[in-house]
């Protein structure tokens, strides 16, 4: 029963909301003003600024879905002629130079890559240049170029300078065995000295390119997937794209997964900010990874890695590529870790006749098998592994008696499990948030979470 007092309050209408306290409102304004001021005055690579941006990007990643990637199939906003607009910078070394012919062989006749600059820690001599489509492809020694930069003139006794001297002497004397031995020993250190000089040389030789693609000699690029990505972006904006790795202080594009820089980004680094460029040359003497060195230089001029497209880049070979729920319908731009020339050529053959963007889920059919979730009676596969290498995001459950029990563990965690593998001997059950096409693995039984994968595929757009 409603009291008379209640009726009286209804007749008076809702009570007015109390106004914010003046002090609280003033404090809010002051806090906002301080945040804006710090954002404006702090250097681009300041730790506070980077931490704020990192967490903002993580929030964006959580709230953003890549389920359909409709931009791949939309009309290109910025049409690209790959042969005309893209320069490929192929990075190799004395100890891995045998990979380069296989890299060229992996390109199909349909590939449009035309202009390619090969950079290394040695220079090829007349008569020993690589060849591509009837043209000689000389190797440029970008380590020597770096060490000749004026900012390094006072560092002739630096350990890396001395190591390069050893390698250069072995190469000049024709001692291939010693050269390869030295390259295996410290070639990775010299790699950091190739990045900045290589990019500067590439820009100076090809200043009118719209896009610059930096790849390793064991990186394969899926050109039909690359083209729509570039056509979606304005090269006159400073774009820096790739597979994001590293902590908030220096998020950088993993070099092996391919790195993309727009014309505006290259112009800003090479032409507009000579001091930053000189500083990067000096830092290359001590920086462990050249790809991180590049990111740090770009940070100083306000160019951050755009992680919106990070899931398109891949640091693994095709059959071991981790197909996650957030990218199953996304185009796949690159593969990495193809160090054996025969492996690179095999990948080239698999993708030789591909003319449309390749999605992550397409890997199953490209490698000759129907995706398991399209079978009505898909059974676990013995002596196979659909999980692959384990890391902190996989779950290992010990003492699981049977493969069937392992599958039930996956089903109980359906949203977090895309594949499972059970080891016969150890009785370990591995639950994974990704799936791979996989390969033979004696003593293992494995399967894909077919209901989950089937549901995820329904969000894909048919090209």
Secondary structure by P-SEA (a helix, b strand, c coil): cccaaaaaaaaacccccccccaaaaaaaaaaaaaaaaaaaccccccaaaaaaaaaaaaaaaaaccccccccccccccccccccccbbbbbbbccccccaaaaaaaaccccccccbbbbbccbbbccccccccccbbbbbbcaaaaaaaccccccccccaaaaaaaaaaaaaaacaaaaaaaaaaacccccccccaaaaaaaaaaacccccbbbbbccccccaaaaaaaaaaacccccccccccccccccccccccccbbbbcaaaaaaaccccaaaaaaaaaaccccccaaaaaaaaaaaacccccccccccccccccccccccccccccccccccccccaaaaaaaaaaaccccccccccccccccccccccccccccccccccccccccccbbbbcccccaaaaaaaaaaacccccbbbbbccccbbbbbccccccccccccccccaaaaaaaaacccccc
